[in-house]
Amino acid sequence: MTGVDPRRSRGGPNFCDAQCHFARSYAATKTLMLAGDTFEATIALAKNQIAAYAGLATIYRLVGKEAEAHMYATLGLSNLEKMRKDPA
């Protein structure tokens, strides 16, 4: 045994850390995309799904898209106001 960590023997001292970070980042991006698609489908089926607007706003915020997050938050609040005025 030479005492060399096999995880660090290829590509330099941070090879495994960078590779693992990329894999986690890729998986998180795919998950967020699926959640976004689900919320958008929910809104397409019924405009009064306020939680879907909040979910989309949260997802866009998590990925750093502030303008889109603000847009969906505003749309959700606007629809909530409409629902309160006309609960039928």
MIKOLTI-144151 format. One record per residue (C-alpha): x, y, z. Coordinates in Angstrom, 2 decimals. Each point is the difference from the previous one (the first is absolute). Layout:
N
R       u       v       w
R       X       Y       Z
...
This chain:
88
R       u       v       w
R    0.00    0.00    0.00
R    1.32    3.36   -0.96
R   -2.55    1.95    1.97
R   -1.46    1.61   -3.16
R   -3.70    0.67    0.13
R   -1.46   -1.69   -3.13
R   -2.66    2.68   -0.30
R    2.70    2.60   -0.44
R    2.40   -1.95   -2.17
R   -1.57    1.05   -3.32
R   -0.19    3.58   -1.15
R    1.56    1.70    2.97
R   -0.92    0.49    3.65
R   -3.59    1.18   -0.53
R   -1.11   -2.30   -2.83
R   -2.59   -1.92    2.02
R   -1.33    3.10    1.70
R   -0.54    1.79   -3.32
R   -1.52   -3.08   -1.62
R   -2.37   -0.59    2.92
R   -1.00    3.67    0.07
R   -0.80   -0.10   -3.72
R   -2.12   -3.14    0.43
R   -1.95    1.54    2.88
R   -0.46    3.26   -1.88
R   -1.23   -1.82   -3.11
R   -2.46   -2.10    2.02
R   -1.31    3.10    1.78
R   -0.48    1.83   -3.30
R   -1.94   -2.91   -1.49
R   -2.18   -0.19    3.12
R   -0.74    3.73   -0.10
R   -0.87   -0.22   -3.70
R   -2.45   -2.84    0.68
R   -1.59    1.92    2.86
R   -0.29    3.09   -2.20
R   -1.67   -2.01   -2.77
R   -2.43   -1.44    2.55
R   -0.95    3.42    1.38
R   -0.43    1.41   -3.52
R   -2.31   -2.90   -0.92
R   -2.01    0.60    3.15
R   -0.47    3.67   -0.88
R   -1.00   -0.92   -3.56
R   -2.74   -2.27    1.38
R   -1.32    2.43    2.59
R    1.05    3.65    0.35
R   -1.12    0.09    3.64
R    2.81   -2.28    1.21
R    1.77    2.63    2.07
R    2.47   -2.51    1.46
R    1.28   -0.74   -3.50
R    0.86    3.68   -0.52
R    1.80    0.02    3.34
R    1.83   -3.18   -0.94
R    1.17    1.43   -3.31
R    1.10    3.20    1.70
R    2.01   -2.06    2.49
R    1.62   -2.12   -2.70
R    1.01    2.99   -2.07
R    1.38    1.67    3.11
R    2.07   -3.09    0.82
R    1.65    0.07   -3.41
R    0.63    3.75    0.16
R   -2.62    1.18   -2.48
R   -1.34    2.91    2.01
R   -2.15    1.58   -2.75
R   -1.87   -3.24   -0.67
R   -0.40   -0.65    3.72
R   -1.48    3.46    0.47
R   -2.32   -0.47   -2.99
R   -1.47   -3.27    1.32
R   -0.32    1.37    3.52
R   -1.87    3.02   -1.37
R   -2.26   -2.19   -2.15
R   -0.80   -2.19    3.00
R   -0.86    2.98    2.17
R   -2.11    1.49   -2.79
R   -1.98   -3.22   -0.37
R   -0.40   -0.25    3.76
R   -1.46    3.51    0.06
R   -2.44   -0.94   -2.79
R   -1.07   -3.11    1.90
R   -0.66    1.99    3.16
R   -2.15    2.51   -1.90
R   -2.00   -2.72   -1.78
R    0.12   -3.22    2.08
R   -2.48   -1.83   -2.30
